[in-house]
Amino acid sequence: MSGDQDAPGGMDPDRYLERIGVDPDAVETPDLETLARLQRAHVTAVAFENLDVVGDPYGDREGSGVVLSVPDLYAKVVERGRGGFCFELNGLFHWLLAELGYDVDRVAARVTSDGDATPPANHHANVVQFDRRYVTDVGMGTPTMRRPLPLDGGSRADGAGVEWRVAESDRPDETYRTEYRTPGESEWSTRYVFSDVPRELSYFEATCDYLASAPESTFTGDPIVTVATDEGHLRLSRDTLTEIVGGDGRERTVTGEEWHEVLASKFGLRYDRA
């Protein structure tokens, strides 16, 4: 277990469990079944969002920035009921798993784009040790990983029509690739590549700062808010709400006057006008 930070005072795993809709009394053993419940609960309760980067699209509130400190992440996600992107969500989830007794490591991954994978460490994932190693990830947009995946190349369905697997990478610089296949597709798509090497949270700070500030970053443009549902996911942009169910999408326009209400009612987020 990579214990890069002790549990600071005031941080309570039970409050975190309640935040994701899990009864703390039902989490007794750090086993694979419980991890699967925690991961699915997390991705359906905590949104992947970049509002602290881009600010309020229909108000005067600017983004406050991203701080990779476990106490700051706890305050944001648990106490203020917010979401975040991979460095924040998987960064804090690692703390919860360690507190619950899991043998968990942070690993640096690289999300692929047009067949490439740059910059390094542009994704934070976690790997947990049981009888074998499993990737667990609560910090992706869409598609969302809903269950732990063993590093054995075998495919697993996620309950929403998407298949996932972690296979050996054919790249010389990374060992594994996490892949998915959506309903109706015959080919696998690579979500990210990674090597199973434990990292500290501070390892991700430089790339996190870059992705939260660079004009060319996908996170510094329009707002991105997504959350998993039982059968698919919801996504909110500046002017569109998209609902995906079993691979089928439905969109509707969202006006500026109703944007904050949609954010609250559909994603459980309060990001009120300044």
C-alpha distance (Angstrom), angle and dihedral (degrees) to the residues before:
residue distance angle dihedral
M1 . . .
S2 3.78 . .
G3 3.80 103.7 .
D4 3.79 98.8 -171.4
Q5 3.78 92.6 155.8
D6 3.77 133.0 24.5
A7 3.78 116.6 -132.8
P8 3.82 104.4 -84.6
G9 3.77 119.2 -137.0
G10 3.78 114.4 -85.4
M11 3.79 95.3 28.5
D12 3.80 110.1 117.8
P13 3.84 122.5 -171.2
D14 3.81 89.6 -156.1
R15 3.81 91.4 59.4
Y16 3.80 89.0 50.0
L17 3.81 90.5 51.3
E18 3.80 90.3 49.9
R19 3.82 89.1 50.0
I20 3.82 89.6 60.1
G21 3.80 93.8 42.1
V22 3.80 98.4 -105.3
D23 3.80 121.8 134.9
P24 3.82 106.5 -124.3
D25 3.81 89.8 -145.7
A26 3.81 89.2 60.7
V27 3.82 92.8 57.9
E28 3.78 104.7 79.8
T29 3.80 108.2 131.2
P30 3.82 126.1 43.9
D31 3.80 93.7 -133.9
L32 3.79 133.6 137.7
E33 3.80 94.7 -99.0
T34 3.80 91.8 55.0
L35 3.81 91.5 45.9
A36 3.80 89.6 53.9
R37 3.82 90.0 52.5
L38 3.79 91.5 48.5
Q39 3.79 93.7 49.2
R40 3.79 94.9 48.3
A41 3.81 91.8 45.2
H42 3.80 91.2 49.6
V43 3.81 97.5 51.8
T44 3.81 92.1 47.1
A45 3.82 93.8 47.6
V46 3.81 106.4 35.6
A47 3.80 119.0 56.4
F48 3.77 126.0 -135.7
E49 3.82 100.9 -128.5
N50 3.79 142.9 154.0
L51 3.81 102.0 -157.0
D52 3.81 93.3 123.9
V53 3.81 86.2 59.4
V54 3.81 102.4 44.2
G55 3.80 100.8 24.7
D56 3.78 127.9 -145.2
P57 3.82 111.5 -25.8
Y58 3.81 91.5 -157.5
G59 3.79 102.7 34.4
D60 3.77 144.1 43.9
R61 3.79 97.0 -96.7
E62 3.80 113.0 116.2
G63 3.77 123.6 -153.3
S64 3.79 113.0 -85.1
G65 3.79 93.5 -148.8
V66 3.80 132.3 -121.8
V67 3.79 123.7 -74.9
L68 3.81 118.0 -168.2
S69 3.78 97.6 -147.9
V70 3.80 118.5 122.0
P71 3.83 93.3 -135.7
D72 3.82 90.5 49.9
L73 3.79 91.2 48.1
Y74 3.80 91.1 48.9
A75 3.81 91.0 50.6
K76 3.79 91.3 50.1
V77 3.81 100.7 43.7
V78 3.81 102.8 29.7
E79 3.78 105.7 27.4
R80 3.82 99.8 33.5
G81 3.80 96.3 32.2
R82 3.79 95.1 -126.5
G83 3.80 133.3 139.6
G84 3.78 131.4 -141.4
F85 3.76 143.7 -178.1
C86 3.81 130.2 -74.9
F87 3.80 99.5 -71.7
E88 3.79 90.2 51.6
L89 3.80 101.6 39.6
N90 3.79 99.5 40.4
G91 3.79 89.2 35.7
L92 3.79 91.3 60.0
F93 3.82 95.4 35.7
H94 3.81 87.9 59.6
W95 3.82 88.6 58.9
L96 3.81 91.7 50.9
L97 3.80 93.4 49.2
A98 3.79 92.0 48.4
E99 3.81 90.3 49.4
L100 3.80 89.8 51.7
G101 3.79 91.7 53.4
Y102 3.79 102.8 -99.6
D103 3.80 121.2 146.8
V104 3.81 94.9 -126.1
D105 3.80 135.1 165.0
R106 3.77 132.2 -168.3
V107 3.81 113.2 -126.3
A108 3.80 130.7 -168.1
A109 3.80 115.9 -126.1
R110 3.78 135.0 178.3
V111 3.79 121.2 -136.8
T112 3.77 109.7 -138.6
S113 3.79 125.0 -124.5
D114 3.82 122.8 -172.5
G115 3.77 89.3 -17.7
D116 3.80 94.1 -50.2
A117 3.79 129.6 101.0
T118 3.79 113.1 -148.4
P119 2.97 145.4 -179.1
P120 3.82 103.9 32.4
A121 3.80 117.8 -110.8
N122 3.80 93.5 13.2
H123 3.80 89.6 146.0
H124 3.80 132.5 47.5
A125 3.81 116.8 -150.6
N126 3.80 133.8 166.0
V127 3.80 130.7 -129.4
V128 3.82 121.5 -158.6
Q129 3.80 126.8 -160.6
F130 3.81 120.1 -132.4
D131 3.80 123.4 133.5
R132 3.80 82.2 -35.2
R133 3.81 136.7 -1.3
Y134 3.82 120.6 -71.8
V135 3.79 130.5 -169.6
T136 3.80 113.0 -135.0
D137 3.80 117.5 -174.1
V138 3.82 130.6 177.3
G139 3.80 96.4 161.1
M140 3.79 107.5 78.4
G141 3.76 132.1 103.9
T142 3.77 115.3 -139.9
P143 2.92 130.9 7.0
T144 3.79 91.4 37.0
M145 3.79 123.1 -148.9
R146 3.80 106.2 -129.5
R147 3.80 103.6 178.5
P148 3.81 139.4 33.9
L149 3.79 114.0 -89.4
P150 3.80 124.6 -149.2
L151 3.78 117.6 -132.3
D152 3.80 91.6 -120.0
G153 3.82 106.0 99.1
G154 3.80 94.1 -111.1
S155 3.80 118.0 134.4
R156 3.79 123.5 -122.5
A157 3.82 127.5 -169.4
D158 3.78 114.6 -131.4
G159 3.81 101.2 -148.2
A160 3.81 93.3 -106.4
G161 3.80 98.1 74.0
V162 3.81 98.0 -90.5
E163 3.81 122.3 118.3
W164 3.80 121.0 -147.9
R165 3.78 136.6 -170.8
V166 3.81 141.0 166.3
A167 3.78 110.2 -137.9
E168 3.77 135.0 173.0
S169 3.79 112.2 -81.0
D170 3.78 122.0 -120.7
R171 3.81 89.6 -151.4
P172 3.82 118.7 103.3
D173 3.82 92.8 -138.1
E174 3.82 101.6 50.2
T175 3.80 132.6 44.6
Y176 3.80 103.9 -151.2
R177 3.78 140.9 29.6
T178 3.79 125.5 -154.7
E179 3.80 110.2 -143.7
Y180 3.77 137.8 -176.0
R181 3.79 137.7 -168.1
T182 3.79 120.3 -158.0
P183 3.83 124.2 -148.0
G184 3.79 112.2 -69.4
E185 3.80 94.4 16.0
S186 3.80 121.9 117.0
E187 3.81 97.8 -171.0
W188 3.78 127.4 71.9
S189 3.81 120.0 -122.9
T190 3.79 121.8 -150.7
R191 3.82 113.3 -123.0
Y192 3.79 96.2 -177.6
V193 3.79 143.1 -28.3
F194 3.80 125.3 -132.5
S195 3.79 147.4 160.0
D196 3.79 120.8 -126.1
V197 3.80 95.2 -117.3
P198 3.83 118.9 134.6
R199 3.81 115.2 -118.9
E200 3.79 136.1 -174.4
L201 3.82 119.5 -119.7
S202 3.80 89.4 -111.9
Y203 3.81 88.9 63.5
F204 3.82 89.1 74.7
E205 3.79 98.2 49.0
A206 3.82 98.7 95.2
T207 3.80 95.2 49.7
C208 3.80 91.2 42.0
D209 3.81 90.2 54.2
Y210 3.80 90.6 48.1
L211 3.81 94.9 49.4
A212 3.81 90.9 46.4
S213 3.81 94.4 51.3
A214 3.81 114.3 21.6
P215 3.83 113.8 104.4
E216 3.81 90.0 -137.2
S217 3.81 93.0 54.2
T218 3.81 117.2 111.4
F219 3.82 87.9 -133.0
T220 3.82 98.6 58.1
G221 3.79 98.3 61.5
D222 3.79 123.2 60.9
P223 3.80 125.4 -2.3
I224 3.80 115.4 -86.6
V225 3.80 119.2 -160.8
T226 3.80 121.3 165.7
V227 3.79 135.7 160.2
A228 3.79 132.9 177.2
T229 3.79 120.5 -113.8
D230 3.79 129.3 -164.3
E231 3.80 92.4 -90.3
G232 3.79 105.0 19.9
H233 3.78 136.0 -32.5
L234 3.80 146.2 -76.6
R235 3.78 123.9 -128.4
L236 3.80 128.9 -170.5
S237 3.79 123.6 -166.5
R238 3.79 128.7 172.3
D239 3.80 93.0 -72.3
T240 3.82 109.6 3.2
L241 3.80 137.1 69.7
T242 3.81 112.4 -158.4
E243 3.78 124.2 -167.5
I244 3.81 119.2 -166.7
V245 3.80 118.6 -165.8
G246 3.79 119.0 177.8
G247 3.78 92.0 -24.4
D248 3.81 95.6 -48.0
G249 3.81 117.7 113.1
R250 3.78 133.0 -150.3
E251 3.80 124.5 -174.5
R252 3.77 136.0 -167.4
T253 3.77 132.3 -179.9
V254 3.80 117.8 -107.1
T255 3.79 118.0 -156.1
G256 3.78 124.6 -145.7
E257 3.81 90.5 -110.5
E258 3.81 92.7 59.3
W259 3.81 100.4 32.9
H260 3.82 96.2 97.7
E261 3.79 92.3 46.3
V262 3.82 91.1 52.2
L263 3.79 89.3 47.8
A264 3.81 90.3 54.0
S265 3.80 99.8 39.4
K266 3.79 99.1 41.7
F267 3.81 102.1 31.0
G268 3.79 103.8 23.8
L269 3.81 91.9 -122.9
R270 3.79 126.9 137.2
Y271 3.77 111.5 -159.2
D272 3.78 100.5 153.9
R273 3.77 126.9 -170.6
A274 3.80 113.9 -86.5
